[in-house]
């Protein structure tokens, strides 16, 4: 059988009736050729010899029988290609070409179709409401299924395999037709089963809440670890796999990210109270006095960037000095108003005497201004005294680096120093013994001078604008300190 919208009935293979008509035309033509040498030939009429007379014209009589059984002809319908032509041209409308009326199975524009039977009744039906229109569409579907089953049973017999020809004829998917017939034979119904239903949820809300509690306690657990604790805490719930736990976490908007360190002492009750007292004192002093934050950091020759770029599959290498040498400590004093107040670099760590010297130097830069120096409570800072009457010394709460802007200044400065001394020429200069001998100093002292020069070149990284921005960011933590909230980061 032909498929609608793929092949027309003109492309159907010839049947016995078409072959008979073709033989008659061939025989008639051969008889004419045989009489060509006669002066007067008696040629019979071509009618009934494979031709017929229509409107006074001689046309080919292709077949005398219907091209298909009547049950199949009832299912002939036109496609959407004749929507624009309103079924006015036989070359586009299948129904018009086969001399049949358009039915409810056709895909043409029913309101504009000129080949429909009962035009008046159809126009009367247009006045119905939307519910009647939806019911009509359902009746069309029901009628189509009934015709399919009727055709299958009457022409090709029962069974799902016998409906393939009918399905190809009316342009229906073969698997769909088999399913319709199979359901009719097994269940005795042609209506489509209702779709949808309850969604089976294996992971209940109680299990999700338990997973959230487990992650709040320990966010570094693996999926296996989370699943094991889930089974221990909820033994009556169904067992799931670690892969299912991962899908549940994605649905709960949990992602895998870098874990940041949080000191265990940060949210002790005494530390929370210390932050509350500090916030109250800071808000009173910041209005009347100049605030200066002091902190120190250390770096050496190997203080370089740990990440670089290389071809895929190759490792990234950088040139470094064979010895890192002793650390160089930089003490910084920064303010939101002046930016860098003072800085000092020394070999080795920082003790009380070095801090006191640094405080005396800072006092000269802020002479005559009511100033408060804030720094953390490390042992080297506890023995310092005020260098002047207008300068007050305050200790920051423990485990609270977010309350001092020096942390941001040190990060910016060390990033610039790393970028500077990571250059190969600087690393080669670190072991230049010739220059060290010319200056008559040890190689370690020469390295210190190279590092100090690199630090001095990058001191302008810390600007007043950045310090002011860090100061404003630090103030966002003060309300949480006053409320006694736990601060993780």
Backbone torsions as a table, in degrees:
resi	resn	phi	psi	omega
1	UNK	NA	156.7	178.1
2	UNK	-86.7	159.7	175.9
3	UNK	-104.9	130.8	179.1
4	UNK	-68.0	142.9	-178.8
5	UNK	76.1	-1.6	173.9
6	UNK	-119.5	-42.5	178.9
7	UNK	-137.3	145.6	176.8
8	UNK	-91.2	170.5	179.5
9	UNK	-67.5	-18.7	177.2
10	UNK	-68.1	-21.7	-179.3
11	UNK	-92.4	6.1	178.4
12	UNK	-67.2	148.0	177.5
13	UNK	-66.8	146.7	-177.6
14	UNK	-67.2	142.6	175.4
15	UNK	-101.0	-171.2	-175.9
16	UNK	-67.6	-37.8	180.0
17	UNK	-65.6	-41.0	177.9
18	UNK	-65.9	-35.9	177.8
19	UNK	-66.1	-38.7	178.8
20	UNK	-63.4	-44.8	178.7
21	UNK	-62.3	-39.4	179.6
22	UNK	-66.0	-38.1	178.4
23	UNK	-65.2	-39.1	178.5
24	UNK	-62.6	-42.9	179.7
25	UNK	-65.7	-38.5	178.9
26	UNK	-66.1	-43.1	179.2
27	UNK	-64.6	-39.7	179.4
28	UNK	-65.0	-42.0	180.0
29	UNK	-67.4	-37.2	178.5
30	UNK	-66.4	-35.7	177.3
31	UNK	-65.0	-36.9	177.5
32	UNK	-65.6	-43.3	178.7
33	UNK	-62.1	-32.5	-177.8
34	UNK	-71.9	-27.2	-178.3
35	UNK	-94.6	11.5	-176.6
36	UNK	-66.5	-25.3	-178.5
37	UNK	-87.7	-5.9	178.3
38	UNK	-85.0	139.2	-179.8
39	UNK	-66.9	-42.1	178.4
40	UNK	-128.6	110.9	-177.3
41	UNK	-104.6	142.9	177.9
42	UNK	-99.3	95.4	-176.0
43	UNK	-99.3	123.5	178.0
44	UNK	-70.5	168.9	179.1
45	UNK	-69.7	139.4	178.9
46	UNK	-68.7	-10.5	177.9
47	UNK	-63.0	139.9	-175.9
48	UNK	68.5	12.6	174.4
49	UNK	-120.8	36.1	-179.8
50	UNK	97.9	1.3	175.6
51	UNK	-126.7	166.7	175.8
52	UNK	-147.9	161.7	-178.2
53	UNK	-101.6	121.9	176.3
54	UNK	-130.1	119.2	178.4
55	UNK	56.8	37.4	178.6
56	UNK	78.4	4.5	-179.4
57	UNK	-114.0	148.1	178.0
58	UNK	-88.4	118.5	-179.7
59	UNK	-126.0	158.7	-179.4
60	UNK	-73.1	133.4	175.0
61	UNK	-97.9	93.7	-173.7
62	UNK	-67.2	-44.8	-178.6
63	UNK	-147.1	148.9	175.0
64	UNK	-100.8	-14.0	177.6
65	UNK	-103.8	161.3	176.7
66	UNK	-60.4	148.2	-178.9
67	UNK	-68.2	-19.3	-178.6
68	UNK	-155.6	163.7	175.7
69	UNK	-57.2	155.5	-178.1
70	UNK	-60.8	-35.0	179.9
71	UNK	-63.8	-32.7	177.4
72	UNK	-75.3	-39.8	179.9
73	UNK	-63.1	-26.1	177.4
74	UNK	-67.9	-23.9	-178.3
75	UNK	-92.9	-0.2	177.4
76	UNK	-67.1	128.9	179.0
77	UNK	-146.0	154.8	-178.0
78	UNK	-87.4	162.3	-177.5
79	UNK	-98.4	-175.3	-179.5
80	UNK	-73.3	-3.5	-178.9
81	UNK	-70.7	-17.5	-178.8
82	UNK	-104.0	19.3	177.4
83	UNK	-66.6	-42.1	-177.2
84	UNK	-73.8	-33.5	-177.6
85	UNK	-84.4	-5.7	179.1
86	UNK	57.9	34.3	177.7
87	UNK	58.4	40.0	-178.5
88	UNK	-99.1	-15.3	-176.3
89	UNK	-118.7	129.1	-178.8
90	UNK	-67.7	-24.5	-179.3
91	UNK	-71.5	-18.4	-179.2
92	UNK	-110.3	-27.9	-176.8
93	UNK	-100.5	119.8	-179.7
94	UNK	-67.2	-39.9	-179.2
95	UNK	-63.6	-45.0	-178.9
96	UNK	-66.1	-33.3	179.5
97	UNK	-69.7	-30.0	179.1
98	UNK	-97.6	10.9	176.4
99	UNK	60.1	40.4	174.7
100	UNK	-125.1	157.6	179.5
101	UNK	-82.2	149.7	175.4
102	UNK	-68.0	140.9	-178.9
103	UNK	-119.1	-173.3	179.8
104	UNK	-69.3	-15.4	179.0
105	UNK	-80.3	-12.5	-176.6
106	UNK	-74.3	154.3	179.8
107	UNK	-101.8	14.7	-179.3
108	UNK	-80.7	174.4	178.0
109	UNK	-77.4	102.1	-172.7
110	UNK	-61.0	-35.7	-177.0
111	UNK	-68.4	-27.5	-177.7
112	UNK	-107.9	2.9	-175.3
113	UNK	-69.7	133.6	178.9
114	UNK	-99.9	3.6	-178.1
115	UNK	-117.1	22.8	-176.2
116	UNK	-95.3	144.8	177.3
117	UNK	-88.2	141.9	179.4
118	UNK	70.0	53.0	-176.7
119	UNK	-62.1	-38.3	-177.2
120	UNK	-66.0	-42.7	-179.8
121	UNK	-66.6	-34.1	178.8
122	UNK	-66.4	-38.8	178.1
123	UNK	-66.7	-33.0	177.0
124	UNK	-66.9	-33.2	-179.7
125	UNK	-69.1	-20.9	-179.3
126	UNK	-67.0	-17.0	-178.4
127	UNK	-82.5	-4.6	179.3
128	UNK	-70.7	164.6	-178.7
129	UNK	-82.0	-178.4	-175.6
130	UNK	-67.4	-33.0	-179.4
131	UNK	-64.7	-41.2	177.4
132	UNK	-65.2	-35.3	179.1
133	UNK	-65.1	-41.5	178.1
134	UNK	-66.0	-37.5	177.4
135	UNK	-65.0	-37.9	178.3
136	UNK	-63.1	-40.3	178.2
137	UNK	-63.2	-36.8	178.2
138	UNK	-67.8	-38.7	177.9
139	UNK	-63.5	-37.2	177.7
140	UNK	-61.4	-44.7	178.6
141	UNK	-63.4	-42.7	179.2
142	UNK	-63.6	-42.6	-180.0
143	UNK	-65.6	-38.6	177.9
144	UNK	-61.7	-42.9	179.9
145	UNK	-66.0	-40.9	179.3
146	UNK	-62.2	-42.8	179.4
147	UNK	-64.6	-38.1	178.3
148	UNK	-61.8	-46.4	179.9
149	UNK	-67.3	-39.5	179.1
150	UNK	-62.6	-43.6	179.9
151	UNK	-66.0	-40.9	-179.3
152	UNK	-63.5	-43.2	-176.8
153	UNK	-75.1	-33.9	-173.4
154	UNK	-86.7	-33.2	-173.2
155	UNK	-100.3	-51.7	-174.1
156	UNK	-107.7	-0.3	177.1
157	UNK	91.5	-178.7	-176.5
158	UNK	-86.5	160.9	175.6
159	UNK	112.5	146.5	-177.6
160	UNK	-63.2	-32.1	-175.8
161	UNK	-72.4	-21.4	-175.2
162	UNK	-83.0	-7.9	-176.6
163	UNK	-92.0	4.8	-175.9
164	UNK	-65.6	-41.5	-178.2
165	UNK	-64.9	-42.3	178.2
166	UNK	-64.2	-41.2	179.3
167	UNK	-62.5	-40.9	178.0
168	UNK	-67.1	-32.5	-179.0
169	UNK	-66.3	-43.7	-175.5
170	UNK	-96.1	4.9	174.9
171	UNK	75.9	34.0	178.8
172	UNK	-106.5	143.9	178.7
173	UNK	-59.0	138.9	-176.2
174	UNK	-63.3	-41.9	179.9
175	UNK	-64.4	-34.6	177.1
176	UNK	-65.7	-43.5	179.2
177	UNK	-64.1	-42.1	177.7
178	UNK	-60.9	-41.3	179.8
179	UNK	-64.5	-37.0	179.8
180	UNK	-65.7	-47.3	-179.1
181	UNK	-67.4	-40.6	179.8
182	UNK	-62.4	-42.2	178.1
183	UNK	-65.4	-35.8	178.3
184	UNK	-67.4	-39.7	-178.9
185	UNK	-73.9	-34.4	-176.5
186	UNK	-87.6	-39.4	-173.4
187	UNK	-113.0	-11.8	179.4
188	UNK	73.3	22.3	179.8
189	UNK	-134.6	155.4	178.8
190	UNK	-118.5	-9.7	179.2
191	UNK	-71.5	144.8	-179.6
192	UNK	-71.7	140.6	179.4
193	UNK	-66.2	147.6	177.1
194	UNK	-66.0	136.7	-178.5
195	UNK	-93.6	167.3	177.6
196	UNK	84.3	-169.8	-178.3
197	UNK	146.8	-179.6	-179.4
198	UNK	-67.2	140.3	178.8
199	UNK	-86.5	125.4	-179.3
200	UNK	-78.5	116.2	179.9
201	UNK	-108.6	112.8	-179.9
202	UNK	-81.4	-32.2	179.2
203	UNK	-98.8	109.3	-177.1
204	UNK	-84.3	171.8	-179.1
205	UNK	-64.8	-33.8	178.1
206	UNK	-64.1	-37.6	177.7
207	UNK	-68.5	-38.7	176.9
208	UNK	-63.7	-40.2	178.8
209	UNK	-65.1	-37.5	177.3
210	UNK	-65.8	-40.1	177.4
211	UNK	-62.6	-40.1	178.5
212	UNK	-64.3	-40.2	177.4
213	UNK	-64.6	-38.4	179.5
214	UNK	-64.4	-42.1	-179.9
215	UNK	-70.4	-32.6	176.4
216	UNK	-66.1	-31.3	178.2
217	UNK	-77.2	-41.6	-177.9
218	UNK	-147.3	99.0	-176.1
219	UNK	-78.2	-4.6	-176.7
220	UNK	-97.9	9.7	179.4
221	UNK	-68.9	147.4	174.2
222	UNK	-80.3	171.7	178.0
223	UNK	-63.3	-36.5	176.0
224	UNK	-64.1	-41.9	179.1
225	UNK	-65.2	-41.0	177.6
226	UNK	-64.0	-42.6	-179.6
227	UNK	-65.8	-37.7	179.5
228	UNK	-66.0	-44.6	177.6
229	UNK	-66.5	-33.8	178.1
230	UNK	-64.0	-40.5	178.3
231	UNK	-70.0	-32.8	178.0
232	UNK	-70.9	-37.6	-177.7
233	UNK	-83.0	-28.6	179.7
234	UNK	-126.3	74.3	-176.8
235	UNK	-70.5	-20.4	-178.0
236	UNK	-84.0	-11.1	-178.4
237	UNK	-83.2	159.2	-179.6
238	UNK	-65.4	148.9	179.5
239	UNK	-76.5	139.1	176.9
240	UNK	-128.2	165.7	-179.8
241	UNK	-95.3	159.6	177.3
242	UNK	-57.9	-32.2	177.8
243	UNK	-63.7	-36.6	176.1
244	UNK	-66.3	-36.7	176.9
245	UNK	-61.4	-40.3	178.0
246	UNK	-63.4	-40.3	177.9
247	UNK	-66.0	-38.3	177.9
248	UNK	-64.3	-40.2	178.7
249	UNK	-64.7	-37.0	176.1
250	UNK	-64.5	-39.1	177.0
251	UNK	-68.5	-26.6	177.6
252	UNK	-88.7	7.4	177.9
253	UNK	67.1	30.0	172.4
254	UNK	-91.6	132.4	-180.0
255	UNK	-124.1	161.9	179.2
256	UNK	-92.5	121.4	-173.8
257	UNK	-143.2	174.0	-179.8
258	UNK	-68.9	134.6	-179.8
259	UNK	-90.8	128.3	178.5
260	UNK	-99.7	148.4	-177.7
261	UNK	-80.2	139.3	176.4
262	UNK	-132.5	113.7	-179.2
263	UNK	-57.0	140.6	-179.0
264	UNK	-66.4	-24.6	-178.5
265	UNK	-86.5	-0.2	-173.4
266	UNK	-65.2	-35.9	-174.8
267	UNK	-114.4	31.5	170.9
268	UNK	-68.2	153.3	-179.6
269	UNK	-57.1	-40.1	-179.8
270	UNK	-69.5	-33.5	178.2
271	UNK	-70.1	-40.1	177.7
272	UNK	-61.8	-40.6	177.6
273	UNK	-67.5	-36.1	177.7
274	UNK	-64.8	-38.8	177.3
275	UNK	-67.5	-35.0	178.6
276	UNK	-65.8	-43.6	178.3
277	UNK	-65.2	-39.2	179.3
278	UNK	-64.1	-44.5	-178.7
279	UNK	-61.9	-41.1	179.2
280	UNK	-65.3	-41.7	179.7
281	UNK	-70.0	-38.2	-177.7
282	UNK	-66.1	-42.3	-178.9
283	UNK	-63.8	-28.5	177.3
284	UNK	-79.0	-37.5	-177.3
285	UNK	-82.9	-30.3	-175.9
286	UNK	-66.2	-23.1	179.6
287	UNK	-77.8	-35.9	-172.4
288	UNK	-100.5	-25.3	-172.9
289	UNK	-124.1	163.9	175.3
290	UNK	-82.6	131.7	-177.9
291	UNK	-103.5	127.8	178.5
292	UNK	-127.2	130.6	178.6
293	UNK	-106.0	138.4	-175.8
294	UNK	-126.3	136.1	176.5
295	UNK	-161.0	168.3	-179.7
296	UNK	-134.3	160.8	176.8
297	UNK	-148.0	161.6	179.0
298	UNK	-124.1	150.9	175.8
299	UNK	-153.3	161.8	-179.8
300	UNK	-141.6	-165.8	-175.8
301	UNK	-64.4	-33.1	-176.6
302	UNK	-86.1	9.6	177.1
303	UNK	-80.0	82.3	-177.4
304	UNK	-131.4	171.5	179.7
305	UNK	-67.7	136.4	-177.0
306	UNK	-92.1	-9.5	-179.2
307	UNK	-118.1	140.1	178.1
308	UNK	-146.4	-172.2	-176.8
309	UNK	-120.8	142.1	177.2
310	UNK	-155.4	169.2	177.4
311	UNK	-63.7	151.8	179.4
312	UNK	-63.1	128.8	-176.9
313	UNK	95.0	-12.9	179.2
314	UNK	-109.5	152.4	177.4
315	UNK	-87.8	153.3	178.0
316	UNK	-99.5	124.5	-179.7
317	UNK	-115.5	151.7	175.6
318	UNK	-135.5	148.8	178.6
319	UNK	-81.3	131.3	179.5
320	UNK	-132.4	160.8	175.5
321	UNK	-73.3	151.6	-177.4
322	UNK	-67.2	-29.6	-179.7
323	UNK	-125.0	137.1	-179.3
324	UNK	-83.5	-20.2	178.7
325	UNK	72.0	-174.5	179.7
326	UNK	-79.8	156.4	178.2
327	UNK	-73.2	152.0	172.3
328	UNK	-112.2	125.2	-178.2
329	UNK	-96.1	133.7	175.5
330	UNK	-115.9	123.4	176.4
331	UNK	-101.5	127.5	-176.4
332	UNK	-117.5	145.2	171.7
333	UNK	-129.9	114.4	-175.7
334	UNK	-124.7	152.3	-179.5
335	UNK	-141.1	151.8	178.0
336	UNK	-70.3	-17.1	-178.0
337	UNK	-96.2	-43.0	-175.1
338	UNK	-103.5	-10.1	-174.1
339	UNK	75.1	-120.2	175.3
340	UNK	-75.3	117.8	174.4
341	UNK	-85.8	-44.6	179.5
342	UNK	-166.8	153.4	174.5
343	UNK	-146.9	154.2	-178.0
344	UNK	-147.1	141.5	179.5
345	UNK	-122.2	132.2	178.4
346	UNK	-142.2	153.7	175.7
347	UNK	-78.0	137.8	-179.6
348	UNK	90.6	-169.5	-177.4
349	UNK	-86.0	-172.7	-178.4
350	UNK	-111.5	133.3	175.7
351	UNK	-122.5	-174.8	-175.9
352	UNK	-65.0	-40.1	-178.6
353	UNK	-65.4	-43.8	179.1
354	UNK	-65.1	-37.5	177.3
355	UNK	-65.7	-38.8	-179.9
356	UNK	-65.1	-40.0	177.0
357	UNK	-62.2	-41.6	179.9
358	UNK	-64.4	-38.9	178.8
359	UNK	-64.9	-37.9	177.8
360	UNK	-64.9	-39.6	178.3
361	UNK	-67.8	-38.9	178.5
362	UNK	-65.5	-35.2	-179.1
363	UNK	-63.4	-31.2	177.2
364	UNK	-69.4	-30.0	-179.8
365	UNK	-79.0	-20.3	179.9
366	UNK	-118.6	28.4	-177.0
367	UNK	-61.5	137.4	177.4
368	UNK	83.4	5.4	-178.6
369	UNK	-121.2	132.3	175.9
370	UNK	-64.9	114.1	-172.1
371	UNK	-131.7	147.5	174.5
372	UNK	-122.6	125.0	177.1
373	UNK	-95.6	122.5	177.5
374	UNK	-110.8	131.2	174.1
375	UNK	-152.0	165.5	-175.2
376	UNK	-76.8	172.7	-173.1
377	UNK	-98.9	41.1	175.2
378	UNK	-67.2	157.9	-177.7
379	UNK	-56.2	-33.0	-179.1
380	UNK	-70.7	-15.9	-176.8
381	UNK	-98.6	-12.1	-170.3
382	UNK	-78.0	-21.6	-176.5
383	UNK	-95.0	4.8	-177.4
384	UNK	-76.4	151.1	178.4
385	UNK	-121.0	161.2	-177.8
386	UNK	-69.0	131.5	-179.2
387	UNK	-79.8	-12.5	-178.6
388	UNK	-154.6	162.3	-176.9
389	UNK	-68.7	-34.5	-177.9
390	UNK	-82.4	3.5	-179.2
391	UNK	-113.4	130.1	177.5
392	UNK	-114.2	146.3	179.7
393	UNK	-108.7	132.1	179.7
394	UNK	-132.2	141.4	175.4
395	UNK	-96.6	136.9	177.6
396	UNK	-77.3	155.3	175.9
397	UNK	-60.3	149.2	179.9
398	UNK	-69.7	152.0	176.7
399	UNK	54.4	38.0	-179.3
400	UNK	-133.5	65.6	-179.1
401	UNK	-67.9	-17.8	-179.2
402	UNK	-73.2	-5.4	-179.9
403	UNK	-97.1	3.8	178.8
404	UNK	-130.2	132.2	-176.1
405	UNK	-80.9	-6.4	177.7
406	UNK	-65.3	-29.0	178.8
407	UNK	-61.3	-43.3	177.7
408	UNK	-67.7	-38.4	178.8
409	UNK	-65.3	-40.2	179.3
410	UNK	-66.5	-40.0	179.1
411	UNK	-62.2	-43.8	179.0
412	UNK	-65.7	-40.9	-178.9
413	UNK	-68.1	-44.5	-179.0
414	UNK	-66.8	-34.4	176.8
415	UNK	-63.1	-40.3	178.3
416	UNK	-68.6	-39.1	178.9
417	UNK	-66.3	-40.9	177.7
418	UNK	-60.3	-43.9	-179.7
419	UNK	-65.4	-29.4	-178.2
420	UNK	-77.4	-52.8	-173.9
421	UNK	-81.7	-3.0	175.4
422	UNK	-76.0	-11.2	179.9
423	UNK	-65.7	139.4	-177.5
424	UNK	-58.6	-36.5	-178.0
425	UNK	-66.8	-30.5	177.4
426	UNK	-72.1	-40.9	178.6
427	UNK	-64.8	-35.8	175.9
428	UNK	-69.5	-32.9	179.6
429	UNK	-68.3	-24.2	-178.5
430	UNK	-63.7	-26.7	-178.5
431	UNK	-114.3	31.5	179.3
432	UNK	-82.6	88.6	-178.3
433	UNK	-69.8	-26.0	179.8
434	UNK	-63.6	-46.8	179.1
435	UNK	-66.4	-34.9	178.1
436	UNK	-65.8	-39.0	179.0
437	UNK	-70.0	-37.5	178.6
438	UNK	-62.9	-35.4	178.7
439	UNK	-87.3	-3.8	177.3
440	UNK	57.1	48.6	176.7
441	UNK	-134.3	156.5	178.0
442	UNK	-65.4	160.3	-179.8
443	UNK	-63.8	-35.7	178.3
444	UNK	-63.2	-40.0	177.7
445	UNK	-68.1	-35.3	178.2
446	UNK	-65.7	-40.4	176.7
447	UNK	-61.7	-39.4	179.3
448	UNK	-61.1	-40.3	-179.8
449	UNK	-68.1	-36.7	177.1
450	UNK	-65.2	-41.4	177.8
451	UNK	-66.6	-41.8	179.0
452	UNK	-63.1	-37.9	177.6
453	UNK	-65.7	-39.2	177.5
454	UNK	-64.5	-38.9	178.2
455	UNK	-66.6	-40.6	179.7
456	UNK	-66.1	-33.6	179.1
457	UNK	-66.6	-22.9	-174.7
458	UNK	-112.0	11.2	179.0
459	UNK	-65.5	-26.3	-179.5
460	UNK	-73.7	-0.4	175.8
461	UNK	-64.1	-37.0	179.6
462	UNK	-85.6	105.5	-177.7
463	UNK	-106.3	167.7	178.0
464	UNK	-63.4	-37.8	-179.7
465	UNK	-63.4	-42.4	178.1
466	UNK	-66.3	-41.6	179.4
467	UNK	-62.5	-39.5	178.0
468	UNK	-64.8	-38.9	177.7
469	UNK	-66.5	-42.9	177.1
470	UNK	-64.0	-36.0	179.4
471	UNK	-65.6	-41.8	178.0
472	UNK	-65.8	-37.8	178.1
473	UNK	-66.1	-38.1	178.1
474	UNK	-62.8	-35.3	-178.1
475	UNK	-68.0	-19.0	178.3
476	UNK	-68.3	-18.6	178.1
477	UNK	-85.2	-15.2	-175.1
478	UNK	-63.6	-42.6	176.7
479	UNK	-60.1	-36.6	178.1
480	UNK	-69.1	-33.5	175.9
481	UNK	-67.3	-42.6	179.4
482	UNK	-64.7	-33.8	-179.8
483	UNK	-82.1	-5.7	180.0
484	UNK	73.2	30.2	-179.2
485	UNK	-80.2	152.9	173.9
486	UNK	-78.7	133.2	-177.3
487	UNK	-117.8	120.8	-177.7
488	UNK	-87.2	-41.0	-175.0
489	UNK	-135.2	NA	NA
